[in-house]
Amino acid sequence: TGAFTYDPGFTSTAACESGLTFIDGDEGILLHRGYPIDQLAEKSNFIEVCHLLLHGELPTAAQYEKFERNITMHTMLHAQFDRFFEGFRRDAHPMAIMVGTVGALSAFYHDSLDINDPTQRYISAIRLIAKMPTIAARAFKYHIGQPFVSPRNDLNYAENFLRMCFAVPAEDYEVNPVLARAMDRIFILHADHEQNASTSTVRLAGSSGANPFACIAAGIACLWGPSHGGANEEALNMLKEIGTPENIPDFINGVKNRERRLMGFGHRVYKNYDPRAKVMQQSAKEVLAEVGDPNDPLLQVAQELERIALHDEYFIERKLYPNVDFYSGITLSAMGFPTTMFTVLFALARTVGWISQWQEMMEDPSQKIGRPRQLYTGPTRRDYVPISQRG
Ligand code: CMC
């Protein structure tokens, strides 16, 4: 009963008003607070983009300095946090560690947090942006069995993160500026993407008044799935499995026979080239020229796969184009990250989007607890039958 609109997957339901991110999927346009993603990826940096998303404007020089200082002040984890990492099996998937440990931040900051106070909400946002690289790097080091490297606040956000991931005690570590720039760009490209599944999860969790650390942990859980953030891991595994361009036609036939999906392709909103994929493809080439093989077989497979798919009736009819995850795996892999870390990096970067959306929701006077309805399909009313009389 009830006259509800049936909209599985929310393909045509706007659940909120938002001033953060605009997407025109038909034209392949993505703007953050009005600024095109390609301009931000080219000219800006991740800290500026965080300020833009969280505050609504690009920072002045003085605001930038203050904002960056504020973030670096919060990069450390409480010493007791070690226990959470040590509780995991040594081969735990880093995403499992992320869901658990980010949720555990609630236990460190929740009790003193009044989410109705804008200042305290803001400090939570800063804490999350600041601590995510530390937690992600720590999950990585734990996963590969190396000692943890503490944050260095004199480095920028991407440099510090790369150092925490790749520095080894007793060995010198110089951050490669090309890789740091590529890392920063990957963070920018993943910073926000309006009401995708994980962001909607964060908003839904937050609509009940839950604390922001728990809400972000919910977002990470949702991001993990292969249809969403987990696609970057799956996309690289797929490219490796295809191996060489000669195997592409067979693979494409399998996709068309619905045996599997072409990972890193297709998008709910983009029915055109994902503008993030264009930047990502360029970044992949730059990183491979620096540290890998510019003729990397996986890049060749990816480019050939893209060429064939974009000329194939199946993909043309359905308007399936490469998305952000198609080329990111090649880049991250060349940088030295195992596939298990790919979605973690996505979560790290998306945290600013999630928390900015949470903050926006908390400031919105029309905000209500999220409560979808359903079309009931079960039995009508019936009387209880004792077990001895059930046939
Ligand atoms: N490979 C093959 N066929 C596809 C693909 C694909 N990657 N994506 C969609 N289709 C087909 C689908 O089978 C359907 O065909 P038909 O109408 O004949 O049944 C049609 O295209 C529409 O697909 P849909 O599943 O109704 O579309 P959706 O909007 O529900 O799904 C998606 C969007 C991203 C889940 C989907 O395109 C997909 O599974 N892609 C692969 C996974 C992926 O790369 N995800 C990352 C998305 S971007 C980053 C992020 O969000 O985290």
Boltz pocket constraint, residues with backbone or C-beta under 6 A from the ligand:
constraints:
  - pocket:
      binder: B
      contacts: [[A, 9], [A, 196], [A, 223], [A, 226], [A, 227], [A, 228], [A, 229], [A, 230], [A, 231], [A, 255], [A, 260], [A, 261], [A, 262], [A, 263], [A, 264], [A, 265], [A, 266], [A, 267], [A, 268], [A, 269], [A, 318], [A, 320], [A, 323], [A, 324], [A, 325]]
      max_distance: 6.0
